[in-house]
Amino acid sequence: MSRVDNLNRILRGLQTGSPDVEASALISEDGLMIASALPQHVDDTRVAGMTATLSSLGARAASELERGTVQEVLVRGEHGYAVMLASGSGTLLLALASKQAKLGLLFLDMRRAADDIRKVL
Amino acid sequence: MSRVDNLNRILRGLQTGSPDVEASALISEDGLMIASALPQHVDDTRVAGMTATLSSLGARAASELERGTVQEVLVRGEHGYAVMLASGSGTLLLALASKQAKLGLLFLDMRRAADDIRKVL
């Protein structure tokens, strides 16, 4: 199994594990897609760019507000959550979840997936 | 009691209610401080500007990632949390909490404070 196959397997696992996870993607810090499990109508490039921007602003906010190195950024909108976390080697794991999602479970699953990603990269 | 006194009381209440909340502030969407309970060494202007930037990027991310109108943005750094939520009339409530903070309790207290702020504004 190639590295990309392994990464895709981890992303799919994140989505099959919690039905509230609608999409997930692994993105480089400079905003390029590495692997993704996104719905067809979603534009890869836009998601990748937005995730990297969110991460760099999160890093600046964490530093300015004396919170240290950024580890996770969460945006809750009226239709659900966008969660981004650092997954090692300069990569970002993004998950989009519905508003019914249990946030504690989502963080748990994402941290596990990030650990698995670190082993593959 | 003036409106500003009331707002300061709500912010102080947020901090006395949970010892893990280190600072809180109420900021206008355009990045101006309305009321604050920040430690002395923290620069008001910088915090206000950073909160407004975080909110506007959160709004863009929520919209691009199809999450609807932004309601909350959370940044977790290695030293703790920065949480921002919309508190009505174009204002943003920011809380800075230590890494020991219980996130569920923090959101609960902040949502209550935001409801109180809405009544005052």
gemmi code that builds the backbone of each chain (N, CA, C; Angstrom):
import gemmi

chains = {
    "A": [
        ("MET", (0.847, -1.206, 0.000), (0.000, 0.000, 0.000), (0.879, 1.251, 0.000)),
        ("SER", (0.635, 2.159, -0.932), (1.467, 3.361, -1.009), (1.128, 4.326, 0.128)),
        ("ARG", (1.993, 5.345, 0.293), (1.777, 6.337, 1.339), (0.453, 7.073, 1.139)),
        ("VAL", (0.172, 7.420, -0.120), (-1.079, 8.132, -0.412), (-2.292, 7.258, -0.095)),
        ("ASP", (-2.191, 5.961, -0.437), (-3.285, 5.040, -0.098), (-3.513, 5.020, 1.412)),
        ("ASN", (-2.402, 4.961, 2.160), (-2.501, 4.946, 3.619), (-3.171, 6.207, 4.152)),
        ("LEU", (-2.777, 7.370, 3.595), (-3.359, 8.641, 4.056), (-4.854, 8.682, 3.732)),
        ("ASN", (-5.208, 8.230, 2.509), (-6.624, 8.204, 2.136), (-7.427, 7.283, 3.059)),
        ("ARG", (-6.803, 6.169, 3.434), (-7.463, 5.213, 4.329), (-7.738, 5.876, 5.692)),
        ("ILE", (-6.753, 6.637, 6.191), (-6.921, 7.309, 7.487), (-8.055, 8.341, 7.409)),
        ("LEU", (-8.092, 9.112, 6.310), (-9.141, 10.131, 6.149), (-10.515, 9.475, 6.032)),
        ("ARG", (-10.582, 8.398, 5.241), (-11.878, 7.707, 5.120), (-12.311, 7.146, 6.471)),
        ("GLY", (-11.330, 6.611, 7.237), (-11.608, 6.062, 8.566), (-12.204, 7.107, 9.500)),
        ("LEU", (-11.706, 8.327, 9.387), (-12.205, 9.432, 10.216), (-13.681, 9.686, 9.912)),
        ("GLN", (-14.046, 9.554, 8.619), (-15.424, 9.819, 8.236), (-16.370, 8.655, 8.526)),
        ("THR", (-15.873, 7.418, 8.345), (-16.760, 6.283, 8.630), (-16.946, 6.132, 10.142)),
        ("GLY", (-15.925, 6.542, 10.927), (-16.011, 6.441, 12.388), (-17.073, 7.350, 12.993)),
        ("SER", (-17.261, 8.532, 12.436), (-18.296, 9.442, 12.957), (-19.115, 9.965, 11.791)),
        ("PRO", (-20.396, 9.594, 11.755), (-21.246, 9.994, 10.624), (-21.401, 11.511, 10.503)),
        ("ASP", (-21.094, 12.244, 11.580), (-21.244, 13.697, 11.535), (-20.095, 14.384, 10.797)),
        ("VAL", (-19.002, 13.634, 10.540), (-17.893, 14.218, 9.781), (-18.256, 14.165, 8.296)),
        ("GLU", (-18.386, 15.338, 7.674), (-18.850, 15.411, 6.283), (-17.700, 15.387, 5.289)),
        ("ALA", (-16.534, 15.848, 5.718), (-15.393, 15.935, 4.808), (-14.119, 16.003, 5.618)),
        ("SER", (-13.020, 15.542, 5.041), (-11.734, 15.680, 5.720), (-10.644, 15.821, 4.674)),
        ("ALA", (-9.548, 16.461, 5.065), (-8.459, 16.669, 4.108), (-7.152, 16.865, 4.849)),
        ("LEU", (-6.065, 16.502, 4.184), (-4.729, 16.719, 4.726), (-4.040, 17.708, 3.795)),
        ("ILE", (-3.549, 18.798, 4.393), (-3.081, 19.934, 3.600), (-1.701, 20.357, 4.097)),
        ("SER", (-0.839, 20.767, 3.187), (0.474, 21.262, 3.614), (0.324, 22.685, 4.135)),
        ("GLU", (1.248, 23.122, 4.999), (1.154, 24.455, 5.607), (1.132, 25.569, 4.567)),
        ("ASP", (1.694, 25.294, 3.380), (1.656, 26.330, 2.349), (0.402, 26.248, 1.471)),
        ("GLY", (-0.563, 25.441, 1.897), (-1.877, 25.484, 1.254), (-2.050, 24.558, 0.056)),
        ("LEU", (-1.270, 23.470, 0.014), (-1.440, 22.511, -1.081), (-2.064, 21.224, -0.548)),
        ("MET", (-2.982, 20.658, -1.329), (-3.686, 19.444, -0.920), (-2.740, 18.245, -0.958)),
        ("ILE", (-2.726, 17.431, 0.093), (-1.927, 16.194, 0.113), (-2.842, 14.986, -0.118)),
        ("ALA", (-3.947, 14.936, 0.596), (-4.937, 13.864, 0.414), (-6.281, 14.426, 0.855)),
        ("SER", (-7.371, 13.922, 0.307), (-8.666, 14.467, 0.714), (-9.797, 13.472, 0.540)),
        ("ALA", (-10.826, 13.667, 1.349), (-12.079, 12.924, 1.213), (-13.171, 13.982, 1.320)),
        ("LEU", (-13.342, 14.729, 0.229), (-14.269, 15.867, 0.212), (-15.467, 15.537, -0.670)),
        ("PRO", (-16.649, 16.091, -0.384), (-17.789, 15.906, -1.286), (-17.449, 16.475, -2.663)),
        ("GLN", (-18.066, 15.912, -3.707), (-17.720, 16.288, -5.085), (-17.846, 17.776, -5.389)),
        ("HIS", (-18.864, 18.442, -4.797), (-19.100, 19.837, -5.163), (-18.123, 20.796, -4.488)),
        ("VAL", (-17.273, 20.264, -3.589), (-16.354, 21.136, -2.861), (-15.061, 21.314, -3.659)),
        ("ASP", (-14.610, 22.574, -3.751), (-13.417, 22.898, -4.524), (-12.153, 22.677, -3.674)),
        ("ASP", (-11.360, 21.653, -4.064), (-10.118, 21.275, -3.366), (-9.201, 22.460, -3.071)),
        ("THR", (-8.929, 23.234, -4.120), (-7.963, 24.324, -4.009), (-8.407, 25.355, -2.985)),
        ("ARG", (-9.699, 25.665, -2.997), (-10.234, 26.660, -2.080), (-10.125, 26.174, -0.636)),
        ("VAL", (-10.486, 24.910, -0.431), (-10.427, 24.333, 0.915), (-8.981, 24.336, 1.422)),
        ("ALA", (-8.046, 23.937, 0.561), (-6.642, 23.870, 0.960), (-6.123, 25.261, 1.321)),
        ("GLY", (-6.421, 26.232, 0.473), (-5.955, 27.594, 0.730), (-6.551, 28.158, 2.010)),
        ("MET", (-7.847, 27.931, 2.208), (-8.534, 28.467, 3.389), (-7.971, 27.837, 4.675)),
        ("THR", (-7.674, 26.540, 4.605), (-7.121, 25.847, 5.778), (-5.757, 26.413, 6.153)),
        ("ALA", (-4.907, 26.634, 5.158), (-3.575, 27.168, 5.431), (-3.671, 28.590, 5.994)),
        ("THR", (-4.604, 29.391, 5.462), (-4.788, 30.763, 5.966), (-5.243, 30.731, 7.422)),
        ("LEU", (-6.206, 29.845, 7.697), (-6.731, 29.689, 9.061), (-5.605, 29.294, 10.012)),
        ("SER", (-4.755, 28.401, 9.556), (-3.639, 27.952, 10.387), (-2.655, 29.081, 10.655)),
        ("SER", (-2.329, 29.859, 9.613), (-1.323, 30.900, 9.842), (-1.898, 32.023, 10.698)),
        ("LEU", (-3.189, 32.337, 10.528), (-3.762, 33.346, 11.407), (-3.904, 32.801, 12.827)),
        ("GLY", (-4.256, 31.527, 12.959), (-4.331, 30.895, 14.283), (-2.988, 30.970, 14.981)),
        ("ALA", (-1.912, 30.743, 14.227), (-0.560, 30.800, 14.793), (-0.256, 32.209, 15.282)),
        ("ARG", (-0.635, 33.204, 14.478), (-0.368, 34.591, 14.875), (-1.192, 34.967, 16.105)),
        ("ALA", (-2.467, 34.552, 16.106), (-3.341, 34.865, 17.246), (-2.808, 34.196, 18.508)),
        ("ALA", (-2.424, 32.920, 18.399), (-1.926, 32.195, 19.575), (-0.682, 32.885, 20.120)),
        ("SER", (0.170, 33.344, 19.237), (1.399, 33.984, 19.683), (1.116, 35.365, 20.293)),
        ("GLU", (0.308, 36.187, 19.611), (-0.020, 37.540, 20.119), (-0.782, 37.466, 21.440)),
        ("LEU", (-1.632, 36.443, 21.583), (-2.445, 36.327, 22.797), (-1.764, 35.422, 23.833)),
        ("GLU", (-0.467, 35.170, 23.621), (0.369, 34.420, 24.569), (-0.154, 33.013, 24.861)),
        ("ARG", (-0.597, 32.328, 23.825), (-1.075, 30.945, 23.990), (-0.055, 29.935, 23.480)),
        ("GLY", (1.122, 30.376, 23.084), (2.167, 29.455, 22.595), (1.922, 29.008, 21.164)),
        ("THR", (2.540, 27.916, 20.767), (2.409, 27.397, 19.401), (0.984, 26.890, 19.162)),
        ("VAL", (0.410, 27.229, 18.007), (-0.968, 26.813, 17.717), (-1.043, 25.304, 17.490)),
        ("GLN", (-2.075, 24.679, 18.037), (-2.258, 23.240, 17.841), (-3.587, 22.927, 17.166)),
        ("GLU", (-4.624, 23.688, 17.504), (-5.943, 23.433, 16.907), (-6.682, 24.747, 16.677)),
        ("VAL", (-7.441, 24.808, 15.600), (-8.321, 25.952, 15.356), (-9.706, 25.398, 15.050)),
        ("LEU", (-10.713, 25.945, 15.721), (-12.083, 25.493, 15.509), (-12.941, 26.686, 15.112)),
        ("VAL", (-13.736, 26.520, 14.073), (-14.703, 27.554, 13.695), (-16.089, 26.927, 13.761)),
        ("ARG", (-16.974, 27.497, 14.591), (-18.340, 26.982, 14.625), (-19.233, 27.957, 13.893)),
        ("GLY", (-19.886, 27.474, 12.861), (-20.855, 28.287, 12.136), (-22.241, 27.755, 12.451)),
        ("GLU", (-23.277, 28.434, 11.969), (-24.629, 27.972, 12.306), (-24.940, 26.607, 11.688)),
        ("HIS", (-24.191, 26.201, 10.624), (-24.450, 24.889, 10.005), (-23.447, 23.810, 10.391)),
        ("GLY", (-22.505, 24.114, 11.279), (-21.576, 23.061, 11.688), (-20.187, 23.570, 11.982)),
        ("TYR", (-19.269, 22.626, 12.103), (-17.914, 22.927, 12.547), (-16.866, 22.735, 11.446)),
        ("ALA", (-15.840, 23.564, 11.464), (-14.616, 23.321, 10.700), (-13.502, 23.239, 11.733)),
        ("VAL", (-12.813, 22.114, 11.792), (-11.759, 21.930, 12.782), (-10.453, 21.631, 12.066)),
        ("MET", (-9.395, 22.320, 12.458), (-8.090, 22.116, 11.849), (-7.096, 21.810, 12.947)),
        ("LEU", (-6.290, 20.785, 12.757), (-5.215, 20.579, 13.728), (-3.906, 20.224, 13.053)),
        ("ALA", (-2.813, 20.606, 13.728), (-1.476, 20.329, 13.215), (-1.238, 18.830, 13.296)),
        ("SER", (-0.811, 18.214, 12.160), (-0.631, 16.765, 12.169), (0.810, 16.379, 11.843)),
        ("GLY", (1.754, 17.234, 12.199), (3.175, 16.883, 12.073), (3.763, 17.141, 10.698)),
        ("SER", (5.087, 17.323, 10.644), (5.816, 17.555, 9.394), (5.202, 18.681, 8.563)),
        ("GLY", (4.693, 19.712, 9.235), (4.131, 20.851, 8.508), (2.833, 20.554, 7.785)),
        ("THR", (2.069, 19.574, 8.270), (0.777, 19.290, 7.626), (-0.382, 19.661, 8.552)),
        ("LEU", (-1.529, 19.899, 7.934), (-2.733, 20.298, 8.668), (-3.850, 19.322, 8.334)),
        ("LEU", (-4.515, 18.831, 9.369), (-5.659, 17.950, 9.159), (-6.922, 18.783, 9.339)),
        ("LEU", (-7.789, 18.758, 8.331), (-9.047, 19.513, 8.403), (-10.221, 18.546, 8.422)),
        ("ALA", (-11.208, 18.815, 9.264), (-12.458, 18.052, 9.201), (-13.623, 19.028, 9.213)),
        ("LEU", (-14.628, 18.743, 8.394), (-15.862, 19.532, 8.401), (-16.954, 18.640, 8.975)),
        ("ALA", (-17.645, 19.122, 9.988), (-18.658, 18.295, 10.643), (-19.975, 19.042, 10.727)),
        ("SER", (-21.064, 18.284, 10.816), (-22.393, 18.889, 10.925), (-22.567, 19.462, 12.323)),
        ("LYS", (-23.631, 20.267, 12.493), (-23.800, 20.918, 13.807), (-24.242, 19.931, 14.882)),
        ("GLN", (-24.645, 18.722, 14.472), (-25.019, 17.702, 15.455), (-23.786, 17.016, 16.052)),
        ("ALA", (-22.615, 17.251, 15.462), (-21.400, 16.541, 15.886), (-21.103, 16.751, 17.366)),
        ("LYS", (-20.614, 15.709, 18.011), (-20.164, 15.820, 19.403), (-18.705, 16.251, 19.360)),
        ("LEU", (-18.465, 17.443, 19.833), (-17.155, 18.061, 19.680), (-16.040, 17.262, 20.363)),
        ("GLY", (-16.337, 16.711, 21.536), (-15.334, 15.935, 22.280), (-14.885, 14.721, 21.480)),
        ("LEU", (-15.872, 14.038, 20.872), (-15.585, 12.844, 20.070), (-14.830, 13.219, 18.800)),
        ("LEU", (-15.212, 14.342, 18.204), (-14.561, 14.813, 16.988), (-13.078, 15.091, 17.252)),
        ("PHE", (-12.757, 15.806, 18.339), (-11.363, 16.092, 18.686), (-10.601, 14.780, 18.930)),
        ("LEU", (-11.240, 13.851, 19.649), (-10.602, 12.559, 19.959), (-10.247, 11.827, 18.665)),
        ("ASP", (-11.226, 11.703, 17.762), (-11.005, 11.002, 16.499), (-9.941, 11.701, 15.653)),
        ("MET", (-9.985, 13.036, 15.645), (-9.020, 13.786, 14.825), (-7.604, 13.646, 15.379)),
        ("ARG", (-7.471, 13.677, 16.710), (-6.122, 13.528, 17.288), (-5.560, 12.149, 16.992)),
        ("ARG", (-6.434, 11.131, 17.050), (-5.992, 9.773, 16.692), (-5.554, 9.711, 15.235)),
        ("ALA", (-6.377, 10.296, 14.353), (-6.044, 10.304, 12.925), (-4.716, 11.038, 12.708)),
        ("ALA", (-4.509, 12.166, 13.433), (-3.262, 12.925, 13.286), (-2.064, 12.071, 13.713)),
        ("ASP", (-2.231, 11.290, 14.776), (-1.154, 10.385, 15.217), (-0.837, 9.369, 14.119)),
        ("ASP", (-1.896, 8.818, 13.521), (-1.696, 7.833, 12.442), (-0.992, 8.486, 11.251)),
        ("ILE", (-1.374, 9.716, 10.947), (-0.767, 10.439, 9.814), (0.724, 10.653, 10.066)),
        ("ARG", (1.057, 11.040, 11.322), (2.473, 11.253, 11.681), (3.297, 9.997, 11.413)),
        ("LYS", (2.697, 8.818, 11.676), (3.436, 7.559, 11.451), (3.664, 7.306, 9.963)),
        ("VAL", (2.702, 7.729, 9.146), (2.799, 7.466, 7.704), (3.771, 8.436, 7.030)),
        ("LEU", (3.753, 9.686, 7.474), (4.557, 10.723, 6.777), (6.065, 10.556, 7.033)),
    ],
    "B": [
        ("MET", (-26.209, 52.182, 37.810), (-24.991, 51.597, 37.229), (-24.967, 51.847, 35.708)),
        ("SER", (-23.862, 52.373, 35.198), (-23.793, 52.698, 33.775), (-23.642, 51.431, 32.940)),
        ("ARG", (-23.836, 51.588, 31.648), (-23.721, 50.461, 30.726), (-22.315, 49.851, 30.787)),
        ("VAL", (-21.304, 50.732, 30.836), (-19.919, 50.249, 30.903), (-19.673, 49.490, 32.205)),
        ("ASP", (-20.215, 50.000, 33.310), (-20.090, 49.295, 34.594), (-20.691, 47.897, 34.489)),
        ("ASN", (-21.865, 47.821, 33.863), (-22.540, 46.538, 33.698), (-21.702, 45.564, 32.870)),
        ("LEU", (-21.119, 46.073, 31.786), (-20.294, 45.218, 30.927), (-19.056, 44.742, 31.690)),
        ("ASN", (-18.427, 45.654, 32.435), (-17.254, 45.267, 33.222), (-17.615, 44.203, 34.268)),
        ("ARG", (-18.792, 44.364, 34.862), (-19.266, 43.394, 35.852), (-19.424, 42.009, 35.213)),
        ("ILE", (-19.988, 41.964, 33.992), (-20.175, 40.677, 33.300), (-18.814, 40.037, 33.012)),
        ("LEU", (-17.854, 40.852, 32.539), (-16.516, 40.314, 32.230), (-15.820, 39.808, 33.495)),
        ("ARG", (-15.914, 40.589, 34.569), (-15.288, 40.141, 35.820), (-15.953, 38.851, 36.314)),
        ("GLY", (-17.294, 38.770, 36.157), (-18.037, 37.570, 36.565), (-17.547, 36.334, 35.822)),
        ("LEU", (-17.244, 36.508, 34.537), (-16.748, 35.396, 33.711), (-15.433, 34.880, 34.297)),
        ("GLN", (-14.594, 35.803, 34.776), (-13.293, 35.402, 35.308), (-13.360, 34.845, 36.725)),
        ("THR", (-14.245, 35.422, 37.555), (-14.329, 34.897, 38.923), (-15.036, 33.536, 38.914)),
        ("GLY", (-15.945, 33.330, 37.940), (-16.659, 32.055, 37.845), (-15.755, 30.889, 37.514)),
        ("SER", (-14.754, 31.088, 36.664), (-13.821, 30.000, 36.339), (-12.392, 30.513, 36.488)),
        ("PRO", (-11.652, 29.954, 37.440), (-10.290, 30.420, 37.702), (-9.349, 30.230, 36.508)),
        ("ASP", (-9.753, 29.363, 35.564), (-8.893, 29.133, 34.409), (-8.988, 30.241, 33.361)),
        ("VAL", (-9.996, 31.119, 33.481), (-10.101, 32.244, 32.553), (-9.136, 33.335, 33.017)),
        ("GLU", (-8.142, 33.634, 32.188), (-7.094, 34.582, 32.574), (-7.414, 36.012, 32.164)),
        ("ALA", (-8.205, 36.162, 31.123), (-8.507, 37.498, 30.624), (-9.788, 37.440, 29.801)),
        ("SER", (-10.500, 38.555, 29.732), (-11.672, 38.608, 28.854), (-11.844, 40.034, 28.357)),
        ("ALA", (-12.477, 40.151, 27.210), (-12.656, 41.480, 26.637), (-13.846, 41.480, 25.697)),
        ("LEU", (-14.464, 42.639, 25.565), (-15.569, 42.827, 24.629), (-15.093, 43.823, 23.581)),
        ("ILE", (-15.182, 43.401, 22.318), (-14.541, 44.159, 21.243), (-15.548, 44.384, 20.121)),
        ("SER", (-15.490, 45.528, 19.465), (-16.375, 45.753, 18.330), (-15.803, 45.035, 17.110)),
        ("GLU", (-16.688, 44.711, 16.149), (-16.257, 43.963, 14.958), (-15.157, 44.667, 14.183)),
        ("ASP", (-15.097, 46.004, 14.320), (-14.031, 46.718, 13.618), (-12.754, 46.841, 14.455)),
        ("GLY", (-12.686, 46.096, 15.554), (-11.421, 45.984, 16.283), (-11.170, 47.046, 17.336)),
        ("LEU", (-12.243, 47.630, 17.890), (-12.060, 48.620, 18.961), (-12.526, 48.035, 20.289)),
        ("MET", (-11.790, 48.308, 21.351), (-12.113, 47.774, 22.666), (-13.360, 48.461, 23.229)),
        ("ILE", (-14.304, 47.680, 23.746), (-15.501, 48.242, 24.389), (-15.347, 48.160, 25.918)),
        ("ALA", (-14.959, 46.977, 26.405), (-14.704, 46.797, 27.839), (-13.703, 45.667, 27.962)),
        ("SER", (-12.920, 45.660, 29.027), (-11.935, 44.583, 29.142), (-11.549, 44.291, 30.579)),
        ("ALA", (-11.142, 43.075, 30.825), (-10.571, 42.654, 32.103), (-9.330, 41.861, 31.721)),
        ("LEU", (-8.282, 42.604, 31.342), (-7.043, 41.990, 30.837), (-5.922, 42.191, 31.861)),
        ("PRO", (-4.949, 41.270, 31.927), (-3.796, 41.494, 32.798), (-3.060, 42.762, 32.349)),
        ("GLN", (-2.378, 43.415, 33.291), (-1.751, 44.719, 33.006), (-0.763, 44.706, 31.847)),
        ("HIS", (-0.001, 43.614, 31.726), (1.052, 43.601, 30.705), (0.507, 43.374, 29.290)),
        ("VAL", (-0.805, 43.107, 29.173), (-1.375, 42.816, 27.855), (-1.788, 44.124, 27.166)),
        ("ASP", (-1.439, 44.257, 25.904), (-1.728, 45.469, 25.143), (-3.149, 45.412, 24.564)),
        ("ASP", (-4.032, 46.271, 25.101), (-5.443, 46.358, 24.686), (-5.635, 46.406, 23.173)),
        ("THR", (-4.904, 47.322, 22.541), (-5.087, 47.568, 21.114), (-4.770, 46.320, 20.299)),
        ("ARG", (-3.691, 45.653, 20.686), (-3.270, 44.457, 19.967), (-4.308, 43.345, 20.112)),
        ("VAL", (-4.810, 43.168, 21.333), (-5.818, 42.136, 21.585), (-7.081, 42.431, 20.786)),
        ("ALA", (-7.516, 43.706, 20.791), (-8.732, 44.078, 20.078), (-8.577, 43.835, 18.580)),
        ("GLY", (-7.451, 44.255, 18.033), (-7.207, 44.082, 16.600), (-7.158, 42.615, 16.220)),
        ("MET", (-6.446, 41.827, 17.034), (-6.300, 40.390, 16.738), (-7.649, 39.670, 16.794)),
        ("THR", (-8.492, 40.064, 17.764), (-9.815, 39.437, 17.898), (-10.678, 39.737, 16.678)),
        ("ALA", (-10.649, 40.979, 16.211), (-11.454, 41.344, 15.046), (-10.954, 40.612, 13.795)),
        ("THR", (-9.633, 40.477, 13.666), (-9.068, 39.765, 12.517), (-9.487, 38.296, 12.547)),
        ("LEU", (-9.395, 37.699, 13.735), (-9.783, 36.301, 13.913), (-11.251, 36.109, 13.542)),
        ("SER", (-12.074, 37.053, 13.945), (-13.492, 36.971, 13.642), (-13.760, 37.092, 12.152)),
        ("SER", (-13.072, 38.023, 11.488), (-13.371, 38.201, 10.061), (-12.840, 37.019, 9.254)),
        ("LEU", (-11.682, 36.468, 9.650), (-11.209, 35.284, 8.936), (-12.097, 34.080, 9.259)),
        ("GLY", (-12.550, 33.974, 10.503), (-13.476, 32.903, 10.883), (-14.736, 32.961, 10.031)),
        ("ALA", (-15.235, 34.180, 9.810), (-16.438, 34.373, 8.998), (-16.194, 33.914, 7.569)),
        ("ARG", (-15.003, 34.265, 7.033), (-14.701, 33.867, 5.655), (-14.547, 32.356, 5.559)),
        ("ALA", (-13.851, 31.766, 6.550), (-13.659, 30.311, 6.544), (-14.996, 29.591, 6.655)),
        ("ALA", (-15.863, 30.051, 7.561), (-17.160, 29.409, 7.748), (-17.968, 29.475, 6.457)),
        ("SER", (-17.892, 30.605, 5.768), (-18.658, 30.748, 4.541), (-18.068, 29.889, 3.414)),
        ("GLU", (-16.745, 29.945, 3.218), (-16.095, 29.159, 2.146), (-16.253, 27.655, 2.392)),
        ("LEU", (-16.240, 27.241, 3.664), (-16.326, 25.823, 3.982), (-17.779, 25.403, 4.259)),
        ("GLU", (-18.713, 26.261, 3.852), (-20.152, 25.980, 3.931), (-20.635, 25.679, 5.341)),
        ("ARG", (-20.154, 26.450, 6.315), (-20.594, 26.262, 7.710), (-21.577, 27.356, 8.134)),
        ("GLY", (-21.983, 28.212, 7.231), (-22.928, 29.283, 7.572), (-22.268, 30.454, 8.275)),
        ("THR", (-23.068, 31.246, 8.962), (-22.555, 32.423, 9.690), (-21.691, 31.981, 10.872)),
        ("VAL", (-20.535, 32.634, 11.053), (-19.624, 32.236, 12.136), (-20.209, 32.611, 13.507)),
        ("GLN", (-20.077, 31.700, 14.455), (-20.579, 31.971, 15.808), (-19.474, 31.932, 16.850)),
        ("GLU", (-18.528, 31.019, 16.668), (-17.432, 30.895, 17.628), (-16.135, 30.538, 16.916)),
        ("VAL", (-15.029, 31.065, 17.406), (-13.707, 30.659, 16.909), (-12.865, 30.307, 18.127)),
        ("LEU", (-12.220, 29.147, 18.062), (-11.373, 28.703, 19.165), (-9.974, 28.433, 18.636)),
        ("VAL", (-8.964, 28.946, 19.326), (-7.580, 28.629, 18.988), (-6.968, 27.968, 20.214)),
        ("ARG", (-6.469, 26.726, 20.034), (-5.787, 26.079, 21.149), (-4.293, 26.124, 20.891)),
        ("GLY", (-3.539, 26.740, 21.785), (-2.088, 26.741, 21.694), (-1.543, 25.850, 22.788)),
        ("GLU", (-0.231, 25.650, 22.809), (0.327, 24.747, 23.832), (0.170, 25.316, 25.247)),
        ("HIS", (-0.040, 26.652, 25.377), (-0.207, 27.238, 26.718), (-1.651, 27.577, 27.075)),
        ("GLY", (-2.606, 27.235, 26.221), (-3.995, 27.517, 26.584), (-4.869, 27.886, 25.403)),
        ("TYR", (-6.053, 28.380, 25.726), (-7.070, 28.649, 24.719), (-7.371, 30.134, 24.532)),
        ("ALA", (-7.657, 30.525, 23.307), (-8.271, 31.816, 23.023), (-9.612, 31.512, 22.370)),
        ("VAL", (-10.700, 31.981, 22.983), (-12.033, 31.687, 22.453), (-12.746, 33.006, 22.170)),
        ("MET", (-13.340, 33.085, 20.992), (-14.049, 34.290, 20.603), (-15.456, 33.911, 20.191)),
        ("LEU", (-16.450, 34.625, 20.698), (-17.800, 34.376, 20.183), (-18.557, 35.661, 19.932)),
        ("ALA", (-19.472, 35.577, 18.977), (-20.288, 36.730, 18.611), (-21.268, 37.002, 19.750)),
        ("SER", (-21.306, 38.267, 20.247), (-22.175, 38.563, 21.388), (-23.220, 39.623, 21.054)),
        ("GLY", (-23.635, 39.665, 19.783), (-24.734, 40.540, 19.382), (-24.321, 41.969, 19.080)),
        ("SER", (-25.135, 42.660, 18.287), (-24.902, 44.068, 17.920), (-23.501, 44.312, 17.392)),
        ("GLY", (-22.940, 43.335, 16.667), (-21.606, 43.504, 16.091), (-20.482, 43.508, 17.114)),
        ("THR", (-20.693, 42.850, 18.249), (-19.607, 42.782, 19.241), (-19.068, 41.359, 19.357)),
        ("LEU", (-17.829, 41.261, 19.834), (-17.151, 39.970, 19.972), (-16.682, 39.828, 21.410)),
        ("LEU", (-16.982, 38.686, 22.001), (-16.519, 38.417, 23.356), (-15.301, 37.501, 23.249)),
        ("LEU", (-14.196, 37.921, 23.856), (-12.975, 37.118, 23.829), (-12.640, 36.668, 25.238)),
        ("ALA", (-12.228, 35.392, 25.380), (-11.696, 34.925, 26.659), (-10.393, 34.190, 26.401)),
        ("LEU", (-9.419, 34.424, 27.272), (-8.160, 33.690, 27.223), (-8.130, 32.778, 28.441)),
        ("ALA", (-7.899, 31.485, 28.213), (-7.936, 30.535, 29.325), (-6.677, 29.689, 29.337)),
        ("SER", (-6.339, 29.189, 30.506), (-5.152, 28.335, 30.638), (-5.426, 26.970, 30.009)),
        ("LYS", (-4.370, 26.188, 29.840), (-4.573, 24.895, 29.167), (-5.293, 23.881, 30.058)),
        ("GLN", (-5.411, 24.209, 31.360), (-6.163, 23.318, 32.259), (-7.679, 23.539, 32.139)),
        ("ALA", (-8.097, 24.575, 31.434), (-9.515, 24.929, 31.368), (-10.354, 23.784, 30.818)),
        ("LYS", (-11.549, 23.636, 31.361), (-12.498, 22.653, 30.825), (-13.295, 23.366, 29.742)),
        ("LEU", (-13.098, 22.907, 28.520), (-13.630, 23.614, 27.366), (-15.155, 23.711, 27.387)),
        ("GLY", (-15.818, 22.641, 27.817), (-17.281, 22.623, 27.867), (-17.807, 23.708, 28.794)),
        ("LEU", (-17.167, 23.824, 29.965), (-17.559, 24.817, 30.964), (-17.275, 26.234, 30.458)),
        ("LEU", (-16.140, 26.378, 29.789), (-15.753, 27.686, 29.255), (-16.786, 28.182, 28.239)),
        ("PHE", (-17.186, 27.286, 27.312), (-18.204, 27.664, 26.315), (-19.521, 28.028, 27.000)),
        ("LEU", (-19.906, 27.228, 28.004), (-21.153, 27.468, 28.730), (-21.130, 28.853, 29.377)),
        ("ASP", (-20.051, 29.145, 30.123), (-19.933, 30.438, 30.810), (-19.902, 31.590, 29.812)),
        ("MET", (-19.191, 31.386, 28.688), (-19.082, 32.463, 27.703), (-20.420, 32.735, 27.028)),
        ("ARG", (-21.179, 31.660, 26.737), (-22.492, 31.855, 26.090), (-23.434, 32.590, 27.029)),
        ("ARG", (-23.345, 32.264, 28.322), (-24.171, 32.982, 29.306), (-23.770, 34.446, 29.364)),
        ("ALA", (-22.469, 34.697, 29.403), (-21.983, 36.080, 29.457), (-22.443, 36.834, 28.207)),
        ("ALA", (-22.378, 36.162, 27.040), (-22.795, 36.809, 25.792), (-24.284, 37.166, 25.845)),
        ("ASP", (-25.106, 36.279, 26.437), (-26.542, 36.577, 26.593), (-26.734, 37.815, 27.474)),
        ("ASP", (-25.964, 37.881, 28.565), (-26.063, 39.045, 29.465), (-25.628, 40.323, 28.752)),
        ("ILE", (-24.569, 40.198, 27.943), (-24.067, 41.371, 27.201), (-25.135, 41.883, 26.235)),
        ("ARG", (-25.810, 40.926, 25.552), (-26.882, 41.307, 24.610), (-27.966, 42.133, 25.299)),
        ("LYS", (-28.254, 41.767, 26.557), (-29.300, 42.506, 27.285), (-28.854, 43.923, 27.625)),
        ("VAL", (-27.561, 44.088, 27.882), (-27.039, 45.402, 28.281), (-26.900, 46.326, 27.070)),
        ("LEU", (-26.472, 45.769, 25.930), (-26.175, 46.618, 24.759), (-27.451, 47.163, 24.093)),
    ],
}
model = gemmi.Model(1)
for chain_id, residues in chains.items():
    chain = gemmi.Chain(chain_id)
    for i, (resn, *xyz) in enumerate(residues, 1):
        res = gemmi.Residue()
        res.name, res.seqid = resn, gemmi.SeqId(i, " ")
        for name, pos in zip(("N", "CA", "C"), xyz):
            atom = gemmi.Atom()
            atom.name, atom.element = name, gemmi.Element(name[0])
            atom.pos, atom.b_iso = gemmi.Position(*pos), 0.0
            res.add_atom(atom)
        chain.add_residue(res)
    model.add_chain(chain)
structure = gemmi.Structure()
structure.add_model(model)
structure.setup_entities()
